Amino acid sequence: MAPTGVLTAMEKCCVWSLMVCGLLPFRLDTAENRFVLSAPHYWGNVAGTVVYAVTSPFTYWIPISGIVHPSTPLNYYMMVIQFLFMYIVVIMSRLKAVANRGKLCQLLNALLALREQTMQGAPGVSFAPTLARKLLAKLLVFDLGMLILCASFFRTFLDLNLSLFYSFLGFLNLLQVSSMNVAINFLLFVLYNAVNIHMLLNARCKDVACGPSAPKETVRLYLMHTETTLIVQSIVEVVSMPILLLCIWFFFIIVFSVFYTYTSVVQDLQSGSVNVFRNVINPVSFFISEVAQVYFLVSASAMFTACARKIISYVSLYTGRISDGPADQAIELLTIEHLSRDYTIRIKGLFAVDNTMLFSVSIRALARRFTARIKDLLICAVSLVVFAALAPIVCVVLYTMNFDADNQITNVLSAFQFAFIYLFILVVQAMFVARKETLHTILNEMFDLKHVLETVLSRSMLDFRLYLAILLKIVFLDISMQLLSLYTFEETTIERVNAALTVSSLLFYGMMYFITIIENFILLGLLICGVMQVMINKIVKQEARRQEVWSKQQIGLTTVQPPSLGLVQKYMLHCRNEAIAKKFMDSLNFPTMMLIGWYFFMIVYSVYYMYVFVFEASQRGMRMDEVKACTNSAIFFLYQCIQLYLLVLVPSVYTDEAEKMMRLLNVVSANQHQHRLAQDRLLEVLMVDCMQRNYSISNYGMYAMNRALLFGFSKSRKHLVFCIVMTFVLALGTPGMMVAMYVYGYIANFFLESILIATQLCFIYVFMIVVNVVMLINADRLCSTLNVLFELRHTAHQRWNCSRLQMEYARLLFVKIAIIDVALLVFSWMMYYVSQDNGPTAAQIAVGVCFLLLRYIFTALVNLYLVGLMIGILIQGSINAKLASFAEQHQQQLDEAIASAFLHHLYMLHCKIVDLEKQFMTTMNLPILMLNCWYFFAIVYSVSMEASYYRVATRVTTVCEGCSQVYYMYTATMLEIRHQRFGIEDITKYFNSVTFFLYLCVQLYCIISIPAMYTERSKKMCSLLNQINQQYQRPRMEQLLELVTLDCMHREYGIRNYEMYELDRALLFGIIATVTSYVIILVQFHMQEYG
């Protein structure tokens, strides 16, 4: 009988394919079910690698050189890049396997041993064959079948001479392409085995839950679970570089397949070829094959992560009771260790391989929505398609009928209005479909709580006047205002009204009413939360009155009996209502932000429209019949003001009512009997929790939606006056310098270039004013934060002598400021004038110096931001070093009280650093956000410009300008080679571009890598605490470590910008991918147009 846990026939086929392709330089001993090192396999792998490295370029290039369709130069360049990717990935995969063959063999054998150990003691248990069948189907269908289909139709692109020979070479070529996917297949084999092991361990944990030896058995199973995870992560670390290159390859080849298919279809249609569909089979099948590779990789990684995290639901069954033995305490420690472990498959720390690589919404949520609510989904999909098709027609008809050739500003504003309405409805509908499950859950919780409160208070929500007023506004005001506005709109176009205009107007105002419906949905949700808070406050008031009556009745009695317990439950209702309001607003942040921007724009637009109409009518004389024409904009203006006011008022109602809870708790506390010490302690805990809560409704954390949003004045008169004076100085002095820079420094040959240069200068002007105002307003907070950070750094240096970290900090800061900021910037500025044909004038040099100083303001702000974070990195590194040395000491060397006090002091210092860095980031949020908005503008700028528009001196410090610098160097070099000989003397003109590109890259790297470094050092705290927990087994230290570890796991260490995104290496990877995508698109269009 075969031993338990041996590989199945399908799995052996997969393993043999891996050995044939050269990724496994050892053999499988089927008798022992183990991998064994083998010299023939090793040398065969080495020989295969050498043969592949020599022969693959010829077998690839011979069939490629015969391609005659589609005949575009860009396709040849793309195929060369394709070969380079393939060549590097295959060679690297084989070299990695040869260099780590001993480690891979040991890890795979450990995985097989765990597989056998998992299945022991359970005679009816076997591995699920579904995953093995899935892997084999992938090998046969997508790795072999699709590529055979590609090879079969590859010969149709060749000359019919020697077609059999070319087809054979094309088949060999596609086998080379298939060999790239060997690393994916190997990773799938490992992940599927790990998934099976985790599924069996989860099932075993569930089975032993009620047994007498449940804690010990659970600990044993969890250790097997941890060992499986560590094995998988070690294997992923070995093949991470080939997987990273493959992810880049998949991104490139999918885009290239689409482009190849597009050019093929276009050329066939232009030439009238009858082989249109036959010619696209090759790229389409190749596209399907590569998309399948991405899908299998992502789905397997997500499945592994989900199965690995499920064990906590079974282990945590034993943590809900009081620990009465070492086994129960061990399970609690395992639970803490599980919560601190990351089970995602990460590639070089840049990104996680999971469903977020494909969609912003989880696939599991999509599947559940498709199966459970397919009717609603179909209705939403049909509505989206109909709206996307009909809405542009309606907008175009209205824009054409109301076009005014004498007033271009009105035409532009009308076009913006139509475009915004169209995009807003599309985005909101798509977002509602994506978040349907979340909104469904939130609304159910909301109305469940509403029903509970109505039952407890014996009063309906309709009895509250504010709720009733909003309902009347939805039913009567919105409809009547829309109809009145439509009527007056038709009056302005009565002389040219027709059926098309009438129908278009009705549909357009229907779209406008849809925007009103979205706002009403937001208002109604927040209003329900506000009215529920009013009801909760009334319930707590009743509790206060009951406590007062009961306290009077207890006077003179010797035995004190407590009243009915319910204060905690009532406070929990308050907390639940707050959580519902926060979740509801978080789900609708984007529509709310767009609505506020829309109403602000429409109010300004209505005022402008009324002003223009009244001004024109006053010049020619207004008649009584023209009064109705002015009422449309007036009604629209009043209605938008009401909408904006309600959007701010309703959240303020909830905030005001929620903040009353603290006063009500004080009333309840004041009415307590003097002998009820336990109740006083309970009220103290509740009041502390209430004080720490933030009840304001914010939009993306940028601003609170309250009445103060309608007014922009500060309460501090000193800061207000000082900021106004500084703003006037900058507003009056800087424009003159900007105009001089524009006139004397830049001679624009194109209208678009002039606009973009002026836009850059305007952004610098606005940025300087905003940064000065922000820094002046937050001067006290910023000064105190930096003073505390420097004081903590000085204290840490004196106590712990962290000279190595201090030198690292000083060296990095010196290199950043002296070499990067000053040297590269000045050298780039000087080389700009050296590359000019004529010498610069005094005015041009003065303008260049001014622009250099303005550009350095950006750099100074970045340096201030980096200094604040690097001090935190220095102190956190010192704390980590002390904790590491503390963990290496034996517990007999230190007294328990001294060790506990030292550990508590270190962790409190760590918490203080975290709070200070959060406070520092709050001050710097707006400048960093403005810079990122400028990055987006520069991306569009770099895409829309041709090579002849580029002037290097007009660049502002952004990453996307680095992209434009690369494209500038590329296009300029191609033009030099095409029109004249490219000599050594021409290289000097690129010094400016190269140095400024390096300057931008280093700036961006520092902005993102320093926060990422701080986050990594802070998160290391948890692993160090776990290491200390294993070393010290004393009761007092165990209790302290458990509390500290739990607090550490619940802390958020990421550096976020307005809670919208995190500044980490994943952001750097995303920016690089975005810039690379734009460069590829630019090169494609340039080669397509110019050859």
N, C-alpha and C positions, 0 to 999 in steps of 0.2 A: 504494500500500500504506500502511495506517495506521501511524503511528509506534508504536514499542514502548512499552508502559506506559500507553496511553490508558485512560480510564475505560470500563467496560463499560456496556451499555444499562441493566442493573439499577442500577448505581451512579449513572448519570445521572438515573434516576428518583428516587433518594433525594436527590440534590443539588437537583433541581428542586422537590421537596416542601419542602426546607429554604428555598429561595428564596421559594416561595409563602407559607410560614408566617412569613416575615420575619426569620429568623435570619441569613441571608446577604444583606447589603445590596449585593451586587455580582453580576455575572453570570458564567456559565461560557462561555468561548470554546472550543467543541468543536473548531474547526480547529486551534488552538494547544495545546489540552489545558491551558489555564491559566484562572485566575480573573482577571477584569479589572474595575477600578473603573468603575462606571457611574452617571452622575447620575440617569437615570430610576429605576433600581433604588433608589438612595439616597433620593430624595424620595418614591418610592412606599412605601418602608419607613417613612419618617417619617409620611406621611399615614395608612398603615395602623395605625400605633401610636396616632395621635391618634383615629382613628375607633373603634378597639377600646376605648380608654380611655373614650370617651363612650358608646358603644352597648352594651358588654358588660353593664353592670349591668341594663339593661332586658331584654335578651334572656335573661338568667339569671333575673331575679326574676319575670317574667310566668308562665313554666311552674311555677316553684317555688311561687308563691302559690296555685296551683290544686290542690296535692297534698292529698289527703284520706286517704291511707293510707301508712304507719302514722301515726295521729293522736296524736303525743306532742310536747310542747313542746320536748323536747331535740333532736328531729330537725330542727326549724326552726333552733335555735341552731347545730347542727352544720353545716347547709347554709350558713348565713351564714359560718361559719369556713372552709368549703370554698371559697366564692366569694372570700373575702379571700386565701386562699393562691393560688388560681388567678390572680386579678387581679395580685397582686404578682409572681408568678413569670413570667408572660407579659410584663408591662411591663418587668421587670428584664432578662429575656433579650433583648428587642428593644433596650432602651437600651444594654446591654452590647455588642450587635452593632453598633449605630450608632456608639458611641463608639470602638470598637476595630476598625472595618472595615478600615482600612489594615493593621493588625497581623495580623488574621485572614487577609486576602487574601495577605499576604506569607508567612505560615506555611503556608497551604494550598498555595501555589505551590511552596514549598520541599519540602513533602512529596511533591507530584507529581513534582518534579524528581528527588528521591531514588528515587522509584518507577521512573522511566524509567532512571536511572543503574544501579539494581540489576539491571535486566533486560538491560542492554547486554552484549554479548560472550557471551551464552548463547542461541543461537537457539531451542533447544527449551524454554526456560523461559517460563512464563506465570503470572499470578496465579491462585491457587486460587479458583474461583468459589463455593466453599461458604459463605464468610463473607458475600459479597454477596447470595447467595440467602437466607441467614439474616436479614440486615437487611431485605430486601424482604418476606420472610414475616412478620417482626414488624410492618412497616408495614401490611400488608394484613390480617393476622389479628387482632392485638392492638390496634393503634392505630385501625384503621378497622372491622374486622369486629365485634369485641366491643362497640364503642360504638354501632354500628348496631343490634346486638341490644339494647343498653340502651335506645336511643331507640324501638325498636319496641315494647317492653313498658313504656315509660314512660307511654304514653297510657292503660294500664289503671288507673293510679292517679288519673286525672282524671275530671271530669264528662264525660259523653258529648257535651255541647254544645260546639261548636267543637273537636271532637276532632282534626280534620285540622290546624287552625291550631296547636293546642297541640302536636301531634306534630311539626310543622315547627319550632316554636320549641324543643322539646326536642331535636331533631336539631342545631339550631344551638348549643344549650347544650353538648351533648356534643362538638361540634367544638371548642368553646372548651376544654373539658377536654382533648381530644386535642392541642390546640396547646401544652399544658404540656410534653408529652413531646418537643417539638422539640429542646430542649437535650440530652436523652438520645440522640436519633437522631443529632444532630451529633457527639456524643462517640463513639458507636458507629462512625460512618463513619470518624472519625480513628483510633480504636483498631484497627479491622479492617484498615485500610490499613497501619498500623504493624506489626501482627502479620504480615501478608503479607511486608512488607519484612524483618522480623527472621527469618522462616522461610527466605527466600531467602538472606539473608546467612549464616545458620548452615549452610545446605547448601553454599554456595560455600566457606566456611571448611573444611568437611570435604573438599571436592573438591581444594582446593589444598594439603592437608596434606603430600603427598609430592612436590610440585613443587620445582624448583630455586629459584624465587623465592617460596617459601612465607612467609618472615618479612615481606617487603615487601608482598606481597599481603594478608596477614593484617592488617597495620597499616592498610592502606587500607580494608579491609572493616570493621575495628573503628571507624575514624573515621566511616564512614557509619552504623554502628550507633549511635554516640554522638550524632551529629547527629539521627538519627531520634528518639531518646529525648528530647533537648532540645526538639525541635519539639513532641512530644506533651505534655511537661510545661508548655511555654509556653501551648499551647492550653487545657490543663486549668486553668491559672491564670486565664485570661480568663473561663472559664465556671464557675469554682469556686463563686461565690456562688449562681447559679441551681441548680447541682447540690446544694449544701448545703440550700437551701430545699426542693428536690424530695425529698431524703432524709427531711426532717422531714414533708413532705406525705405521702409513702408510708407512713410510720409511722402518721400520724394517720388517713389514709383507709382503711387496711386494718383498723384497730381499729374505725373508724366503720362500715365495711361489715358487719363481723361483728355489731356492735350493732344496726344497721338490720335485718339479716336476722332476728336474734333477736326483736326487737320485732314485726316483721311476722308471723312465724310464730305468736308468742304471741297477738297480737290476732286473727288469723284462726282459730286453734283455739278461742279463747274465744267468738268470735262465730259459730262454725260455718260459716265461709265455705268455698265450694267452690273458691276460686281460690288455695289455699295455695301450690301449686307454681308457678303462673303469676306470682304476686306476688313470689317470691324470685328469678326469673330476672334481673331488673334488677340487684339488689345483688350477686348471685353472679357475673354476667358482669363487672360493674365490678370486683369483687374479683380475679377472674382477670386482668383487664387490668392492674391495678396491680401485682399480684405478678409478672406477666411483665416489667414494666418494671424492677423490682428485680433479677430474675434476669438479664436481658440486660445490665444495667449491671455487675453483680458479675462475671458470667462473662467479659465482655469485658475488664474490668480485670485479672482474675486470669490470663487467657490472655496478655495483653500482658506482664505481669510475668514469667510463666514463660518465654515466648519470649525476652524480653530477657536473662534470666539464663543461658540455655542456651549462649550464645556462649563462656562461660568454659571450658566443657568442651573446646572446640576450640582456643582461644587457649592454654590451659595445656599443650597438647601439646608446646610448644617450651620450656617453662620447666623441664623435668626434667633438662636437661643443662647442662654448663658453658657460659657465655656466651663465644662466640668472635668476636663482631662487634657493631657498633652496632645492627644489625637485631634480633639476639637480645636485647640489652639494652633496646631499645625495647619489645619484646613483654613483657618482665618488668615494665616500668613500666606498660604498658597493663593487665596483670593486676592490679597493685596498684590502679590507678585504678578498674578494674571492681569490685573487692572493696569499695572505699569509696563506691561510688555506690548510691543508693537508687532502685530501679526501680518501686516501688509507686506507685499512683495515690492521692494523699492530697488531702483536701479541707480547705483552710485549716489544715492541721496537726492537725486534731482526730481524724481516723480515716482508716484506709486502706480503700479500696474494693476488697475482695477477698472470698474465701470465708468469712473469719472474721465478716463481717457477717451471714451466714446460719446457719452452724454452727460449733460449737467444734472440729469435726473436719473435715479437708480433704475436699472432694468427691471428689478423685481417689482418696484412700484408701478412701472408701466404695464408689466404683465398682469398684475392684479387688477389694474384699472381696465385693461382690455377685456379680461374675462368677466369681471363683475359688473361693469357699467358700459357695455359696448353700445347700447342704445344712445346714451348721452354723448359718448365719444363720437359716434357717427353724426349726430346732430351738430355738435361743435365743429367737426371737420368740414361738414357740408357748409355750415355758416361761414367758416373761415375762407373756404374756396370761393363761395359766392361773393363775399365781401371783397376779397382780393381782386376779383375780376370786374365787379361792377363799380366799386368806389372810385377808381381812377377815372372812369368815364364820366361819372357825376361831377367830380372835381374839375375835369377839363372843360365840360360844358359850362359850368358856372363861371370858371375863370375866363373863358372866351366871351361869354355874354356880358361880363362886367369888366372887361378890359378897358382901361383908360389910357389912351396913347399920350395924353398930356401929363399924366401923373405916374411916373415910374415907381415912386416909393409905395404908393397904394397897391400897385400891381405886385411888387415884391412881398409886401406884408400879406396880401391875400394868398399868394402862392405858398408862403410859409404856413399860413393858417390851414390851408387844405392839406399840405404835406404832413403837418403835425397831427391833425385829426386822423388821417389815414394810418400813419405809423402807430399812433397811440392805441387805436382799436385793435390793430393786428397784434401788437405786443401784449396787450392786456388779455386778449382772448387766448393767445398761446400760453401765457403765464397761468391763466386760470385752468387750462387743460393740464398743464404740468403739475400744478399744486392742488389739484382737485381733492386728492385724498387728505392733504393737510387741512384745507379749508373745511372739508366735510367733518373731520374730527373736531376741529375747533368750534364750529357752529353747534355740533351736537353737545359738546361740553358746556357751551354757553347757555343753550336752552334747557339743559338738564339743571344747571345751577339756578336759572331763572325759575323753573318749576319748584325747586326746593325752597327758594326764598319766598315765593308767593304762598307756598303752603305754610311755612313757619310764620310769616307775617300776616297771613289771612287777608292779603290785599293784592289786587291785580296790578301789573305794571302799567296798564292803561290809565290807572288813576293818577299817575304822575303827569303834571302839565307839560313838562319839557318833552317827554316821550310822545305825548299826544300832539304837541306842536310840530315835531319833526314829521310825524305821520301826515298831518294836514299839509305841510310844506311839500311832501313827496306827491301827494294826491292832487292838490289844487295848484299850488304856486308854480311848480315846474311845468306842468302842462299848459297852464294859462299863459305863462311868460313865453314859452316856445311858440304857441299859436299867435300871440300878439306880435312877437318879433318876426315871424314868418309873414304875417299880414302887412306889416310896415315894410318888410323887405320887398314884397311884391309891388307895393306902391311906388318904390323907387325905380322899378323897371316896367311900369304899366304900359309904356308906349311900345315896348318891344317884347311883350310877354307872348309866349306860345306854349304848346303842349310840352316840348322838351324842357323848357326852362321851368315850368310848373312842376313837372315830375322830378327834375333834378333838385329843385329847391326843397320839395317834400322829403326826398331821400337824404339830402344834406342835413336838414334839420332833424331828421331821424338819427343821423350819426351824431349830431350835437346832443340829442337827448340821450343817446347811449353813454356819452361821457358823463352826463348828469346822473344816469343810473349807477355808474361806477362810483361816483362820489357819494351817492345816497347809500350804497352798500357799505362803504367805509364809515360814513357817519352813523348809520344804523348800528353797526357792530360796536363802535366805540360808545354810542349812546346807551346801548343795552348794558355794557359794562359800567357806565357811569350811573345809570338808574339802579343797577344791582348793588353798586357801592352805597347808594343812598339807602336802599333797603337794609343792607348789612349794618350801616350806621344806626338806623332806627332800632334794629334788633339789639345792638350793643347798648343803646340808650335805655331800652327796656330792662336790660340786665343791670344797668347802673341804678335805675329806680328800684328794682327788686332788691338789690344789695342794700340800698339806703333804708328801705322798709324793714328788711330783715335785721339790720344792725340796730335799729331802734327797738325792735322786739326783744333783742338779746340783753338789753340793759337790765341788770339786777338778777340775771340768771347765772347759776354756777356752772352749768353744763352748756357748752357751746356746740351746736350742731350746724354744720355747713349747709348752705343752700344747694339747690340742684346744680350739679356740675354741668357746665356748658360753655364757659368762656373760651376755653381752648378750641372747642369745635367751631365757635363763632369766629374766632380769629383765623382759623384754618379756611373758613369760607372767604374771608377777606384775602388771604394769600392765594387761594385758588382763583378768585376773580382777577387779581393782579396778574397771575401767570397767563390767564386766558387773554387779557388785554394786550400783554406784551407779545404773545405768540401771534395774535391776530394782526397786530401792527407790523411785526416782522415779516409776515407773509405778504403784506400789501405796501411795503415801503416804496417800491419803485413806482407803482401807479400814483401814490400820494405825492411823491416828489415831482412827477410829471404834471400832475394836476396843479400843484402850487405854481410851477413855472408857467403852465398854460394860462392860469387866471391872471398872473402878473402881466404876461404878454398881452392878453386880451384887454385888460384894463388900460394899459398904455396905448394899445392900438385904437381902442374906442375913443379915448380922449383925443388922440391925434386925428382920427376921422371926423369927430365933431368939430375940432378946431378948423380943419381944412374946409369943411362944408360951410361953417358959419362965416369964415373969412371970405370965401368965394361969393357967398350969398350977400354979404355986406357990401362987396364991391359993385355987384350988379343990381342990388336991391332985392330984398327977400319979399316974396309974396306969401299969402296965407296958404296957398296950396302946396308950398314947399315945407310947411311946418311938419307934415307927416313924414317927409323924407328924413328929417333930422331925428325923429322919435325912435327909429330903429337902433341907431348907435347909442342913444340915451338909454333906451330900455335894456339893451345888451350890456351897457356899462353898469347900470344899477344891479342887474341880475348877477353879473360876474362878481361884483363887490359883495353881494349877499352870500354867494357860494363860497368865496374865499373866507369871509368872516365866520361862516358856519364851520368850515373845515378847520379853523383855528379855535373856535369857541367850544365845540363838543369835546375835543381832548382836554381842554382846560377844565371843563365840568368834571370829568373823571378825576383829573389830578387834584382839584380842590377837594372833592369829596373823599378821596383816598387819604389825603393828608390830614383830614379830620380825625382819623383813627387814633392818632397819638393823643389828641386832647380827650377823646372818649375814654381811652385807657387810664388817663390821669383822673378822670371823673370816677371811674370804677374803683381806682386805687384809693381815692379820697373817701369813698363810702364804705371801705372795708372796716371790719371790727379790729380793734387794736391787738387782740390776742391771736389773730389768724396770720401767723408768720409764714406758713406755707403758701397761702394765697398771695401774700405780699411778694414772696420770692418769685412766684409764677408771673405776677404782673410785671415785675422788674425784667424778667427774661423777655416777655412779650414786647415791652416798651423798647428794650435794646434792639430787638429784631426789627421793630417798626421804624426806629430811627435810622437804621442802616439801609433801608429800602429806598429806591429811587422811583417815585410814582409818575414822573413826567413821561409823556409820550413823545419820543424823539423819532426823527426821520433819518435812518442810517447813522444815528449818533451824531449828526452834523448840527442839528438845531432842535430845540424843544418846541413842540407844537402847542404853544400857549399864547395868551394875549400879548406877551412881550414880543412875539414874532411880528406883530403889526407895527411895532415901533423899534427904531434902531438906536436909541439914546442910552448911554451908560449911566448908571446911578452915581458913579464917581465923577464929580465935577472937575477935580484936578486932572485926572487922566483925560477927560473929555476935552478940556481947554488945551492941554499940552498936545494931544493928538491932532486937534484941528489946526494949531499953529504949524506943526511939523508937516502936515499934509498940504497946507497952503504954500509952505516954502518949497516943497518938492513939486507941487503942481505948477508953480510959477517959474521955477528955475530950470527944471529938467526939460520941458518942451523946447526951449530955445536951443539947448545943446543937441537935442534929438534932430531938430530941423537942420542945424549946421552939419551934423553927421550925415544926414540924408543928402544934403545939397552938395557938400564938398567931398564926401567920401565914396559915394556910389552913383555911378552914371548908368541908369537902367536902360537897356536896349529894348526891353519888352514891357508891355503894360502889366502882365501878370507878375513879372519880377519886381516891378515897383510896388505892387500891392503887397507882395509877400515880405519885402524888405520893410515896408511901413508897418506891417503887422508885427514883425519881430520887434521893432523899436517900440511900438505901442505896448506890447506885452512886457518888455523890460520896464517901461514907465509904470504900468499898472502894478507889476510885481514889486517894484521898489516901494511904492506907496503902501501897498497892502502889508508887506513885510515890516516896514517901519511902524505902521499902526499896530500890528499884532505884537511886535516886540515891545513897543512902548506900553501897551495895555497890560501885557503879561510880564513886565520888567521885574516886579517884586517877586512873583512866583518863580520866574526863571532864575533870578539871582539867588533866592533862598535854596532852590533845588541844586544848583551848581555848587554853592557853598557847602551844603551838607555832603554832596558827593566828594568834593575835594577834602573835606574834613575826615570822612570815612576812609578815603584812600591814604591820607597821612597817618591815621591811626593804625590801619592795617600794615603799613610799611614799618612803623615803629615796633609793633608787637611781633610781627611774623617775619620781618626782614625779607620781603618779596622782591629782592633786587633783580632777579631774572625777569620776572614779569614786568617790572618797572622799565628795564632796559628794552624789552620787546615793545612796550607801549611807546616809549620815547623814539625808538628807531622807526617804527611805523609812522608816527606822526611827522617826524622829520622828513622822511622820504616822500610822504604825501604832500606836505606843504612846500618844501624846498625844491624837490626835483620835479614832481608831477605838476603842481599848481603853477610854480613860478617859471621853472626852466622850460618846460614844454610849451607853456602858453606864450612866453616871450619869444622863444625860438620860432614858433609858428607865426607869430606876428611879424618878426623880422624877415622870415623867408617869403612872406607874402609880397613884401616890397622888393625883395631880391628877384623874384620871378617875374616882375613887371618889365615891360619893354622900356618904359621911360621912368626916370627917377621921380620919387614922390616929392610933392611940394610941401611947404611948411604947414599949409592948412590941412593937407591930407595926413601928415604925420600927427598933427594935433588931434584930428578926428580919430585916428587909429588909437592914440593913447587913451582918449576918452572912452572909446568902445572897449578897449582892454580893461580899463578900470570898472566899467559897468559889468563886463563879463566876470570880473573877479568877485563882484558882489555875490553872484550865484555860488562861486566856489567858497567864499567866506561863510555863507550860510550852511553849505554842506559840511565844512570843517567844524563849525559849531555843533552841528547835529552829530558828527562822528565823535567829537571829543566827549560829549555827554554820554554816548553809548560805550566808548572805549574805557572810560573810568569804571562803568559798571562791569565790563568784561574783566578789567584788572582786579577789582575787588572780588568778583565771583570766582575768578581763577585762584586767588589766594585762599578763599573759603574752601574750594574743592581740594586744593593741595593739603590744607590742614585736615580735612576730613579723611583724605586718603591715608595720610600718616597716622591719624587716629585709629583708622580701621586696621592698620598693620600691627598696632601694639596689642599685647596680650592683656586680657581683662584682669589678670592678677596684678598688673603693674600700676593700676590706677584705682583710687577709691571710687565707689559707686556714686557717691554724692558729687565728688569733683567732676567725674566724667559726665554725669547728667547735666550739671551746671554748664560745663564747657560746650556740650552738644546743644543745649538750649540757647546759649549765647550765639553760637555760630548760625543756628537756624533763624534766630530773630534778626541777625544782621543780614542774612540772605533775604528775608521777607522785606526788610527795610529797603534794600537795594531794588527789589522788584517794584515796590510801590513808588520809589523815587523815579525809576525809569519810565513807569507808566505816566507819572505826572509830567516828566520831561517831554514825553511823546505827545501828550495832550497839548502842550504849548506849541510844538512844532508841527501839528497836524495840518493846518491850513497852508503854510508855505510848501510843504512836501506835496500836498494835494494839487496845488497850482502847478508845480513843476511837472507832475504826472499828466495833468491836462495839457500842458505844453508839449509833452512827448507825443500825445495823440495828434495834435496839430502838425507836428513835424513829420509824422508818418505820412499823413495825407500830402504834406508839402513835398516830401521826398519822392512820392509816387507820381505826383502831377507834373513835376518839372522835367524838362528835357536836359540833355547834357550841356547844351549851349547856354542854358540859363544859370548855370552854377557859378557862383562867386564865393570863394572860400572865406573871404573876410566877413561875409554877412552871416556866418553861422553863430548860433547860440548854443550853449552847452546842453545838448540833448543827445540821447542815444540814437535817435532816429536820424539825426544829422550825420552820425557815424555811418549809417546805411547809405545816405546820400553821398558821403565822401567816397565810399567804396565804389558806388556806381559812377561817380564823377571820374575817379581814377581809371575805372574800366573803360568808359566810353571815350575819354580823352586819349587813352593809349591806343584803342582801336582806330580812332581817327588819325592819329599820328602815323601808325603803321600803314594805313590805307593810302593816305595822301602824300606822305613823304617818308624818308628813311628816319628811323628812330635811333638817335645817337646818344652818346654819353652826356652831351651837354643838355639834352632835354630832360634828364632825370631830375635836375634841380628844381623844376617847376612842381614836382610832386612832394617835395619836402614839407611844404605847408600842409597839404592834405594828410600825409602820413602822420606827421607829428600831432596834428589836431585830432585825427582819428584815434591815436593812442591815448591822448588826453581824455577824450570822451569815454573811451572804454574803461580806463582806470577809474574815472569818476563814478561811472555806473557800478562798476564792481565794488568799489568801497561803500557806496550808498546801500547796496543790498547785502554784501558779505558781512559787514560789521554787525548789523542787526541779527543776521543768521548765526554768527559766531556767539553773540550774547545769548540767543535762545538755546543753542546747543550746550553752552556751559551751564546755563541755569537748569536745563532738563537733566543734566548729569547728576544733579543733586539727589534725585530719587534712587539711581543705581548705587550711589555711595552710601545712602542710608540703608539700603538693602544689604550691602556688604557689611556694614557695621552691625546690622541686626543679626547676621549669621555669626558674628564674632562674639558678641556680648549676649549672654543668656541670663542675666540677672533680672529679677522681676521689675525693679524700678526702671531700669534701662529699657526693657521690653515694652513697658507701658508708654514711656516717653517716645520711643522710636515708632510705635504704632500710631500714636497721635500725630507725630511730625510727618510720617510717611503719608498718612491719609490727607493731611493738609497740603502736602507737596503735590500729590496727584491731582488735587482739585484746582490747583493754581494754573492760570493761563500765562505762559511765558512768552508767547509770540508777540513781536512788535508789529502792531497793526496801524494802518492809516485810516482813521475814522471808522474802524471796525468793518471796512469794506474789503480789504485784502491784507495779507501778511507779507512783510518784507523778509523773504527767505530765499533759499537757493531755487526753490520751485518757481518763484517769480522771475529770477534771473534766467532760468531755462525757458520760461514762457516768452520773455522779451527776446531772447536769442532766436527762438523759433519764429516769432512774429517778424523780426527784422530779416531773417533768412528767407521767409516766405516772400516778403516784398522784394528782396534782391532777386529771387528766382523769377518773379513775375516781371520785374523791370528788364531783366536780361532776355526773357522770352519775347517780350514785345519789341525790344530793341532789335534782336536778331531777326524776328519775323518781318520787321519793317525795313531794316537797313541791310540784312544779310550778314 
